[in-house]
Amino acid sequence: MFTYRLRFILIFVALSIFPIKIVIADSEFTNQKPSLGKIATINDITAVDFVVMPNGDGLPIGSGNVESGKELFTLHCQACHGLDGVNGINGDLSGGHGTINGPVPKKTVGSYWPYATILFDYIRRAMPYQSPGILSNDEIYALSAYILYINNIIDEKEVITQKTIVDVKMPNSENFIWAYPVKDQ
């Protein structure tokens, strides 16, 4: 009987002390910083602090054509988006014309996007997926030109610049309303 009580007391004491050690260990752990990331510098913020509007406000100077865009697409985009922007492992960039009002809409740059300036802005912010921000403005204009070309929106010889991209008429632009007032020029 004595050994039974002794065993019971030892187990009780051990279980009573164990949570204290967990709390002590936990508080030591929570006082440590996670060591994630780094403090953003002014240069880091400036690199991503831009807004491109549908009317072209915020577009940088640059230019690109379909031919150089195709080379860049093959290098940076084709692995995810497929040959000519279709049948890749990620979303199609071309095709889908006339499907938006149908039973199975296919939302691509050519069938859904309302403004070509959004294409430039999206590529600049988020592409290529594995390393966004590595493309120059000229390369982004060239990729924009190629993607607009494979959607039959511009012809093969057209050069896209900060001025001409604003004038590109997207097939679905009439189905969107730009909620910002037009600036007096």
VEXTOR-644495 format. One line per 4 residues: number of its first residue (from 1); their letters; for each residue z, x, y of N, C-alpha, C. Coordinates in nm, 2 decimals. Atoms other than C-alpha are relative to their C-alpha. Example, Ala and Ser with C-alpha at 12.3 -4.5 7.8 and 13.67 -1.06 7.14 Angstrom:
2
1	as	0.00/0.09/-0.12/0.78/1.23/-0.45/0.00/0.09/0.12  0.00/-0.09/-0.11/0.71/1.37/-0.11/0.08/-0.08/0.11
END
This chain:
185
1	mfty	0.00/0.08/-0.12/0.00/0.00/0.00/0.00/0.09/0.13  -0.01/-0.09/-0.11/0.08/0.29/0.23/-0.14/0.05/0.03  0.14/-0.06/-0.02/-0.27/0.44/0.18/-0.09/-0.10/0.05  0.09/0.11/-0.06/-0.43/0.10/0.25/0.03/-0.01/0.15
5	rlrf	-0.03/0.01/-0.14/-0.25/0.08/0.58/-0.04/0.12/0.08  0.05/-0.12/-0.07/-0.32/0.43/0.67/-0.15/0.01/0.02  0.14/0.01/-0.01/-0.68/0.39/0.59/-0.04/-0.10/0.11  0.03/0.10/-0.10/-0.69/0.07/0.81/0.03/0.05/0.14
9	ilif	-0.03/-0.06/-0.13/-0.52/0.25/1.10/-0.10/0.11/0.04  0.10/-0.11/-0.03/-0.75/0.55/1.08/-0.14/-0.06/0.04  0.13/0.06/-0.03/-1.06/0.33/1.08/0.01/-0.07/0.13  -0.02/0.07/-0.13/-0.92/0.12/1.37/0.00/0.10/0.11
13	vals	-0.01/-0.11/-0.10/-0.84/0.44/1.57/-0.14/0.06/0.02  0.13/-0.06/-0.01/-1.18/0.59/1.49/-0.10/-0.10/0.07  0.09/0.10/-0.07/-1.37/0.27/1.60/0.04/-0.02/0.14  -0.04/0.01/-0.14/-1.16/0.25/1.91/-0.04/0.11/0.09
17	ifpi	0.04/-0.12/-0.07/-1.25/0.60/2.02/-0.15/0.01/0.01  0.15/-0.02/0.01/-1.62/0.59/1.92/-0.07/-0.07/0.12  0.07/0.06/-0.12/-1.72/0.34/2.20/0.03/0.08/0.13  -0.03/-0.08/-0.12/-1.55/0.56/2.46/-0.09/0.11/0.01
21	kivi	0.09/-0.11/0.00/-1.76/0.85/2.35/-0.14/-0.04/0.04  0.13/0.05/-0.03/-2.07/0.64/2.37/-0.01/-0.02/0.15  0.00/0.02/-0.15/-1.98/0.53/2.73/0.00/0.13/0.07  0.00/-0.13/-0.07/-1.90/0.89/2.83/-0.14/0.06/-0.01
25	adse	0.13/-0.06/0.02/-2.23/1.01/2.68/-0.10/-0.07/0.08  0.10/0.08/-0.07/-2.42/0.73/2.84/0.01/0.02/0.15  -0.01/-0.02/-0.15/-2.28/0.79/3.19/-0.05/0.14/0.03  0.06/-0.13/-0.02/-2.37/1.16/3.15/-0.15/-0.01/0.01
29	ftnq	0.14/0.02/0.01/-2.72/1.05/3.06/-0.06/-0.07/0.13  0.05/0.08/-0.12/-2.76/0.80/3.35/0.01/0.08/0.13  -0.01/-0.08/-0.13/-2.66/1.06/3.61/-0.12/0.10/0.01  0.12/-0.09/-0.01/-2.97/1.27/3.52/-0.12/-0.08/0.06
33	kpsl	0.12/0.06/-0.05/-3.29/1.20/3.71/-0.11/0.01/-0.11  0.10/0.01/0.10/-3.59/1.11/3.50/-0.11/0.11/0.01  0.10/-0.11/-0.02/-3.81/1.40/3.64/-0.14/-0.05/-0.02  0.13/0.05/0.01/-4.11/1.18/3.67/-0.07/0.01/0.13
37	gkia	0.08/0.00/-0.12/-4.39/1.23/3.92/0.04/0.11/0.10  -0.04/-0.09/-0.11/-4.36/1.41/4.25/0.00/-0.07/0.13  0.00/0.06/-0.13/-4.30/1.33/4.61/-0.14/0.00/0.06  0.13/0.01/-0.05/-4.62/1.21/4.77/0.00/0.07/0.14
41	tind	0.02/-0.07/-0.12/-4.74/1.44/5.05/-0.10/-0.09/0.09  0.09/0.07/-0.09/-4.94/1.32/5.36/-0.14/0.01/-0.06  0.13/-0.01/0.06/-5.25/1.46/5.19/-0.03/-0.09/-0.12  0.01/0.10/0.12/-5.18/1.26/4.87/-0.03/-0.14/0.05
45	itav	0.01/0.14/-0.05/-5.15/0.94/5.07/-0.14/-0.02/0.07  0.12/0.01/-0.07/-5.45/1.01/5.29/-0.12/-0.01/-0.10  0.11/0.01/0.10/-5.67/1.06/4.98/-0.03/-0.14/-0.05  0.02/0.14/0.06/-5.62/0.70/4.87/0.03/-0.11/0.11
49	dfvv	-0.03/0.10/-0.10/-5.54/0.53/5.20/-0.13/-0.04/0.08  0.12/0.04/-0.06/-5.87/0.36/5.27/-0.03/-0.15/-0.04  0.03/0.14/0.03/-6.00/0.00/5.28/-0.15/-0.01/0.03  0.14/0.03/-0.02/-6.37/-0.09/5.24/-0.02/-0.15/0.00
53	mpng	0.01/0.15/-0.02/-6.45/-0.44/5.37/-0.15/-0.04/-0.04  0.14/0.05/0.04/-6.76/-0.65/5.27/-0.10/0.03/0.11  0.09/-0.03/-0.10/-6.91/-0.59/5.61/-0.02/0.15/0.03  0.03/-0.15/-0.01/-6.90/-0.21/5.56/0.11/0.07/0.07
57	dglp	-0.11/-0.07/-0.07/-6.59/-0.13/5.77/0.07/0.08/-0.11  -0.07/-0.09/0.09/-6.42/0.17/5.61/-0.09/0.08/-0.10  0.09/-0.08/0.08/-6.73/0.30/5.43/-0.02/0.14/0.06  0.02/-0.13/-0.05/-6.76/0.68/5.45/-0.15/0.03/0.01
61	igsg	0.14/-0.05/-0.02/-7.08/0.87/5.55/-0.04/0.05/-0.14  0.06/-0.05/0.12/-7.30/0.95/5.25/-0.12/-0.07/-0.04  0.12/0.07/0.05/-7.61/0.86/5.05/-0.02/0.04/-0.14  0.03/-0.03/0.14/-7.73/0.84/4.70/-0.12/-0.08/-0.05
65	nves	0.12/0.08/0.05/-8.04/0.73/4.50/0.02/-0.03/-0.15  0.00/0.04/0.14/-8.11/0.58/4.16/-0.01/0.11/-0.09  0.02/-0.11/0.09/-8.23/0.90/4.00/0.12/0.08/-0.02  -0.12/-0.08/0.02/-7.92/1.10/4.07/0.11/-0.09/-0.06
69	gkel	-0.10/0.09/0.06/-7.71/0.79/3.99/-0.01/-0.01/-0.15  0.02/0.01/0.14/-7.86/0.77/3.65/0.06/0.12/-0.07  -0.05/-0.12/0.06/-7.77/1.13/3.57/0.16/-0.01/0.00  -0.15/0.01/-0.01/-7.41/1.07/3.70/0.05/-0.11/-0.10
73	ftlh	-0.04/0.11/0.09/-7.39/0.74/3.50/0.01/0.05/-0.15  0.00/-0.05/0.13/-7.49/0.92/3.18/0.12/0.10/-0.02  -0.11/-0.10/0.01/-7.22/1.19/3.24/0.14/-0.07/0.01  -0.14/0.05/-0.03/-6.93/0.98/3.37/0.02/-0.15/-0.05
77	cqac	-0.02/0.14/0.02/-6.99/0.61/3.27/-0.05/-0.05/-0.13  0.07/0.05/0.11/-7.21/0.57/2.97/0.09/-0.01/-0.13  -0.09/0.01/0.12/-6.94/0.64/2.71/0.08/-0.13/-0.01  -0.08/0.12/0.00/-6.74/0.34/2.82/-0.09/-0.13/0.02
81	hgld	0.07/0.11/-0.04/-7.01/0.11/2.96/-0.14/-0.02/-0.07  0.13/0.01/0.08/-7.31/0.18/2.73/-0.12/0.04/0.08  0.13/-0.03/-0.06/-7.67/0.27/2.79/-0.04/-0.11/0.09  0.04/0.10/-0.11/-7.79/0.10/3.11/0.11/-0.10/0.03
85	gvng	-0.11/0.09/-0.04/-7.45/-0.06/3.15/0.03/-0.12/-0.09  -0.02/0.11/0.10/-7.45/-0.28/2.84/0.04/0.05/-0.13  -0.04/-0.03/0.13/-7.29/-0.28/2.50/0.09/0.12/-0.02  -0.09/-0.11/0.00/-7.03/-0.02/2.58/0.13/-0.05/-0.06
89	ingd	-0.13/0.04/0.05/-6.67/-0.02/2.45/0.08/-0.08/0.11  -0.06/0.08/-0.11/-6.56/-0.16/2.80/-0.10/-0.09/0.05  0.08/0.10/-0.06/-6.71/-0.43/3.01/-0.14/0.04/0.04  0.13/-0.02/-0.04/-7.08/-0.46/3.07/-0.01/0.00/0.15
93	lsgg	0.02/-0.01/-0.15/-7.20/-0.37/3.42/-0.12/-0.07/0.04  0.13/0.06/-0.03/-7.54/-0.53/3.40/-0.03/-0.12/-0.10  0.03/0.12/0.09/-7.69/-0.85/3.26/0.08/-0.12/0.05  -0.07/0.12/-0.03/-7.55/-1.20/3.27/-0.06/-0.08/0.11
97	hgti	0.06/0.07/-0.11/-7.78/-1.32/3.54/-0.02/-0.15/-0.04  0.01/0.14/0.02/-7.77/-1.70/3.56/0.10/-0.06/-0.10  -0.10/0.05/0.09/-7.47/-1.74/3.33/0.13/-0.05/0.06  -0.13/0.03/-0.06/-7.19/-1.79/3.58/0.03/-0.15/0.00
101	ngpv	-0.03/0.14/0.01/-7.23/-2.17/3.59/-0.02/-0.06/-0.14  0.02/0.04/0.13/-7.30/-2.19/3.22/0.13/-0.01/-0.08  -0.12/0.01/0.08/-7.06/-2.25/2.93/0.06/0.13/-0.04  -0.05/-0.14/0.03/-7.02/-1.87/2.86/-0.04/0.09/0.11
105	pkkt	0.04/-0.09/-0.11/-7.03/-1.69/3.19/0.03/0.15/-0.03  -0.02/-0.14/0.02/-7.08/-1.32/3.18/0.01/0.07/0.13  -0.02/-0.06/-0.13/-6.93/-1.15/3.48/-0.03/0.15/0.00  0.04/-0.14/-0.01/-7.11/-0.83/3.56/-0.02/0.02/0.15
109	vgsy	0.02/-0.04/-0.14/-7.18/-0.65/3.89/-0.12/-0.09/0.05  0.12/0.07/-0.04/-7.52/-0.83/3.90/0.01/-0.15/0.00  -0.01/0.14/0.01/-7.41/-1.17/3.80/0.11/-0.07/0.08  -0.13/0.06/-0.05/-7.07/-1.22/3.96/0.04/0.06/0.14
113	wpya	-0.06/-0.07/-0.12/-6.98/-0.96/4.23/-0.07/-0.05/0.13  0.06/0.06/-0.12/-7.03/-1.10/4.58/-0.06/0.10/0.10  0.04/-0.10/-0.10/-7.07/-0.78/4.79/-0.02/0.14/-0.07  0.02/-0.13/0.05/-7.22/-0.44/4.71/0.10/0.10/0.04
117	tilf	-0.11/-0.09/-0.05/-6.95/-0.27/4.92/0.12/0.00/-0.10  -0.11/0.00/0.10/-6.70/-0.38/4.65/-0.03/0.10/-0.11  0.04/-0.09/0.10/-6.89/-0.18/4.40/0.04/0.15/0.04  -0.03/-0.14/-0.05/-6.86/0.14/4.61/0.16/0.02/0.00
121	dyir	-0.14/-0.01/-0.01/-6.49/0.07/4.67/0.07/0.01/-0.13  -0.06/-0.01/0.13/-6.41/0.01/4.31/-0.02/0.13/-0.07  0.02/-0.13/0.07/-6.58/0.32/4.18/0.08/0.11/0.07  -0.08/-0.10/-0.07/-6.41/0.52/4.45/0.15/0.00/-0.03
125	ramp	-0.15/0.02/0.04/-6.06/0.39/4.36/0.03/0.03/-0.14  -0.04/0.01/0.14/-6.08/0.36/3.99/-0.08/0.07/-0.11  0.09/-0.05/0.10/-6.36/0.54/3.82/-0.03/0.15/0.03  0.00/0.03/0.14/-6.43/0.74/3.61/0.14/-0.03/-0.05
129	yqsp	-0.13/0.05/0.05/-6.15/0.58/3.41/0.10/0.12/-0.03  -0.09/-0.11/0.04/-6.01/0.91/3.27/0.04/0.09/0.12  -0.03/-0.09/-0.11/-6.01/1.09/3.61/-0.05/-0.06/0.13  0.05/0.06/-0.12/-6.05/0.86/3.91/0.02/0.09/0.12
133	gils	-0.01/-0.08/-0.12/-6.11/1.02/4.25/-0.07/0.13/0.00  0.07/-0.14/0.01/-6.32/1.32/4.13/-0.14/-0.01/0.06  0.14/0.01/-0.05/-6.65/1.18/4.26/-0.01/0.01/0.15  0.02/-0.01/-0.14/-6.78/1.27/4.60/-0.06/-0.13/0.05
137	ndei	0.06/0.12/-0.06/-6.90/1.00/4.84/-0.15/-0.02/-0.03  0.14/0.01/0.04/-7.26/1.09/4.77/-0.02/-0.04/-0.14  0.01/0.04/0.14/-7.20/1.06/4.40/0.03/-0.15/-0.02  -0.04/0.14/0.01/-7.04/0.72/4.45/-0.12/-0.09/0.05
141	yals	0.12/0.08/-0.04/-7.34/0.60/4.65/-0.11/0.00/-0.10  0.10/-0.01/0.11/-7.57/0.73/4.38/0.03/-0.09/-0.12  -0.04/0.09/0.11/-7.38/0.55/4.11/-0.02/-0.15/0.04  0.02/0.13/-0.05/-7.38/0.24/4.32/-0.14/-0.04/0.00
145	ayil	0.15/0.02/0.00/-7.76/0.27/4.36/-0.04/-0.03/-0.14  0.05/0.02/0.13/-7.81/0.30/3.99/0.05/-0.13/-0.06  -0.06/0.13/0.06/-7.58/0.01/3.89/-0.07/-0.12/0.07  0.07/0.11/-0.06/-7.75/-0.21/4.15/-0.15/0.00/-0.05
149	yinn	0.14/-0.01/0.06/-8.09/-0.09/4.01/0.00/-0.07/-0.14  0.01/0.06/0.13/-8.01/-0.18/3.65/0.03/-0.15/0.00  -0.02/0.14/-0.01/-7.91/-0.52/3.77/-0.11/-0.07/0.07  0.12/0.06/-0.06/-8.25/-0.57/3.93/0.03/-0.05/0.14
153	iide	-0.03/0.04/-0.14/-8.10/-0.59/4.28/-0.07/0.09/0.10  0.07/-0.09/-0.09/-8.26/-0.29/4.44/-0.11/0.07/-0.08  0.11/-0.07/0.08/-8.58/-0.10/4.35/0.04/0.15/-0.02  -0.03/-0.14/0.05/-8.59/0.25/4.20/-0.01/0.10/0.11
157	kevi	0.02/-0.10/-0.11/-8.69/0.43/4.53/0.10/-0.02/0.11  -0.09/0.02/-0.12/-8.42/0.28/4.75/0.12/0.10/0.00  -0.11/-0.09/-0.02/-8.15/0.51/4.89/0.11/-0.09/0.06  -0.12/0.08/-0.05/-7.80/0.36/4.94/0.08/0.09/0.08
161	tqkt	-0.08/-0.07/-0.10/-7.60/0.47/5.24/0.11/-0.09/0.05  -0.11/0.08/-0.06/-7.30/0.34/5.43/-0.06/-0.12/0.08  0.06/0.10/-0.08/-7.55/0.14/5.64/-0.08/-0.10/-0.09  0.09/0.09/0.09/-7.79/0.01/5.36/0.08/-0.08/-0.10
165	ivdv	-0.07/0.08/0.10/-7.53/-0.10/5.11/0.05/-0.13/0.05  -0.05/0.12/-0.06/-7.40/-0.36/5.35/-0.11/-0.11/0.00  0.11/0.10/-0.01/-7.75/-0.52/5.36/-0.05/-0.04/-0.14  0.04/0.03/0.13/-7.78/-0.54/4.98/0.04/-0.15/-0.03
169	kmpn	-0.03/0.14/0.03/-7.80/-0.91/4.89/0.03/-0.02/-0.15  -0.04/0.02/0.13/-7.60/-0.98/4.58/-0.03/-0.14/-0.05  0.05/0.13/0.05/-7.72/-1.27/4.35/0.11/-0.11/0.01  -0.11/0.10/0.00/-7.38/-1.45/4.36/0.07/-0.01/0.13
173	senf	-0.08/0.00/-0.13/-7.28/-1.39/4.72/0.02/-0.13/0.07  -0.02/0.13/-0.06/-7.33/-1.75/4.82/0.11/-0.08/-0.06  -0.11/0.07/0.06/-7.06/-1.86/4.59/0.14/0.05/0.03  -0.12/-0.06/-0.05/-6.79/-1.66/4.77/0.01/-0.03/0.15
177	iway	-0.02/0.02/-0.14/-6.64/-1.72/5.11/0.08/0.12/0.05  -0.08/-0.11/-0.06/-6.53/-1.42/5.32/0.09/-0.06/0.10  -0.11/0.07/-0.08/-6.20/-1.53/5.48/0.03/0.08/0.12  -0.03/-0.08/-0.12/-6.20/-1.26/5.75/-0.10/-0.03/0.11
181	pvkd	0.09/0.03/-0.12/-6.34/-1.33/6.10/-0.10/0.12/0.02  0.10/-0.10/-0.03/-6.66/-1.15/6.18/0.03/0.07/0.14  -0.02/-0.07/-0.13/-6.61/-0.88/6.45/-0.12/-0.01/0.09  0.11/-0.01/-0.09/-6.81/-0.89/6.76/-0.05/0.14/0.01
185	q	0.06/-0.14/0.00/-7.05/-0.60/6.76/-0.03/0.04/0.14
END
